[in-house]
Amino acid sequence: MRRSMQIIFPIVLVMALIGVVVNPLGLLRQLLFMTAIIAIIFFLYRLYISRRYGTSLFPKREGPTKAQLRKAKRTTTVQSSHLKRKSSLKGPNGRKASTRKPHSRSPLKTRREDHNLTVIEGKKNKKKSRAFF
């Protein structure tokens, strides 16, 4: 099978190249014909889907609605960079806050001694059977 494919594939490739060289307009005509067939199939598919689900044939691509944007703004946990910039420039009394932080050491993290690991008793037989592989 592999040997026959090594012989057949180059023969088909050479014949295709000869066809392109001899009749390039025929190739162009075939490509246009295939494109038209695909466009007709796509149009019929969209028509079928639009009638089945009651949507428009070519739906408009619109962004999110204002209500969706408001909800996203309410439920987001990340502050916008604009709000962060405003709050960082002014201190509590309205003056510009100092950009330098006072030199202080961060507290050392304390290590937690206890852990949540438990030992689960299992079979003590270390010899594994080959049937399980």
ROVEX-157250 format. One record per residue (C-alpha): x, y, z negated. Coordinates in steps of 0.5 Angstrom, whole numbers, plus 2048, in hexadecimal, padded with zeros to 3 digits. Example, Ala and Ser with C-alpha at 12.3 -4.5 7.8 and 13.67 -1.06 7.14 Angstrom:
<pts>
8197F77F0/81B7FE7F2/
</pts>
This chain:
<pts>
800800800/8058057FE/80A803804/804804809/80280B806/80980D807/80880C80E/80180E80F/80281580B/808818810/804816816/7FE819814/80281F812/805820819/7FF81F81C/7FC825818/80282981A/801827821/7F9829821/7FB83081E/800832823/7FC82F829/7F5832827/7F6838821/7EF83B823/7EC834822/7EF83481B/7ED83B819/7E683981C/7E6833817/7E8837811/7E283D813/7DD837813/7DF83480D/7DF83B809/7D883C80C/7D683580A/7D8836803/7D583D802/7CE83A805/7CF8357FF/7D183A7FA/7CB83E7FC/7C68387FC/7C98367F5/7C883D7F2/7C183D7F5/7BF8377F2/7C28397EB/7BE8407EB/7B783D7ED/7B88377E7/7BA83C7E2/7B78427E4/7BD8467E5/7BF84B7EA/7C38487F0/7C984C7EF/7C984F7E8/7CC8557E6/7D28557E2/7D185A7DC/7D585A7D6/7D285A7CF/7CC85E7CD/7CC8637C8/7C985F7C3/7CE85A7C3/7D485F7C3/7D18627BC/7D085B7B9/7D78597BB/7DA8607B8/7D685E7B2/7D88577B1/7DF8587B3/7E48577AD/7EA85A7B1/7EA8627B1/7EC8667B7/7F28697B8/7EF8707B8/7EC86F7B1/7F386D7AE/7F78727B1/7F28777AE/7F28747A7/7F98747A7/7FB87B7A9/7F787E7A3/7F887C79C/7F287D797/7F2884796/7F288679D/7F988779E/7FE8837A3/80087D79F/80887C79E/80A8777A3/81087479F/80E86F79A/810870793/81686B791/81386578D/81485E78D/80F85978F/80D85478A/81084D78A/80B84878C/80A843787/80B83C788/805837787/807831783/80182D784/7FF82A78B/7F982778D/7FC821790/7F981A78E/7FC81378F/7F780E792/7F8807791/7F8803797/7FB7FC799/8027FA796/8037F579C/8097F87A0/8097F37A5/8057F57AB/8017F07B0/8027F17B7/7FB7F07B9/7F97F77B6/7FE7FA7BC/
</pts>
